[in-house]
Amino acid sequence: MNKTLQLCEDGSYTLFSEKAGECYHSIHGALTESLHIFINAGLRTLTENYSIGIAASGNESKSVQSKETFIKESLFRQKGLASDFKPIRILEIGFGTGLNALLTAIEAEKNKIPVSYLGLEPFPISRSIVQQLNYCELLQGNSLPYFKTMHECEWDKEYLIQPVFNFRKLQVGFMEAGLANGVFDLIYFDAFSPEAQPELWGQEVFNKCFRVLANEGILVTYCAKGRVKRALKAAGFVIENLPGPPGKREITRAQKLIQ
């Protein structure tokens, strides 16, 4: 699949896929879009709850203990890190350039909150394209070693990229991936648009998303089309319409709530 670099309005790069006929991110800003949708509307919602849990325990040392235990835990293990805490378990549907994973690793490090991350990508980008992406120049800090490891590491193998970020990627599509039910706390749904990849926006896809999420887990996506929200609701999700990033009026956040 041929892919070419496109410079966005915020100075970050995205890729244009000739096969899909569209870019991986908004041309208004790849970095801006990912931060707005997946970090602000997704991860930070969960990290705030995690921080509240630590504060309510009255023992900051428990967070350190849980992170040390997290290092030894399997990505899909249902058992918590300690009696009080679990890692935030994230599934990304459409690993793509790795930008969402990179921003998540940075956020996890900054807030000292353990994250287990699984990225699915049936059509990985080439190493030569990865080397041209400028995210690490814009983000600085520890972003470059994180980014290199994510792209250079073996498929289907766990890596502790930093003390609170456990990473794994699979070269497989979402519907083909063998995922246990109730495993994930957060889904980054970042496939190409319903027009470009209609097979990834159907009812069965969102039914599976609902199954693999833990109760109170959330799904965030840039797409706010009516038929997508109806499919999410039919799967059992509670829908929120949130303000979108530059160039987009709305995004969607969906939550699994079982009484």
SULLINQUI-V883158 format. One line per field, one symbol per residue. ss: DSSP state (a for helix, b for strand, c for the rest). psi: psi as a letter, one per 40 degrees, with the letter a starting at -180 (. if undefined). A space follows every 10 residues. Layout:
ss: ???
psi: ???
//
This chain:
ss: ccbbbbbccc ccbbbbbccc cbbcccccca aaaaaaaaaa aaaaaaaaaa aaaaaaaccc aaaaaaaaaa aacccccccc cccccccbbb bbbcccccaa aaaaaaaaaa acccbbbbbb ccccccaaaa aaccaaaaac ccaaaaaaaa aaccccccbb bbccbbbbbb cccccccccc cccbbbbbbc cccccccaaa ccaaaaaaaa aabbbbbbbb bccccaaaaa aaaaacbbbb bbbccccccb bbbbbbccc
psi: hhhiihhide eiiaihhddd fiidiheehd dddddddddd ecdddddddd dddddddegd dddddddddd deiidehdii daddiiihhh hhggdbeedd dddddddddd efhhhhhhhh hdgiiidddd eeheddddda bedddddddd deiiifhihg didehhiiih giiddehhhi ifdidhhhgf iiidddgdee eidddddddd deiiheiihi iehfiddddd ddddeeihih hiiiihehdi ihhhihhh.
//
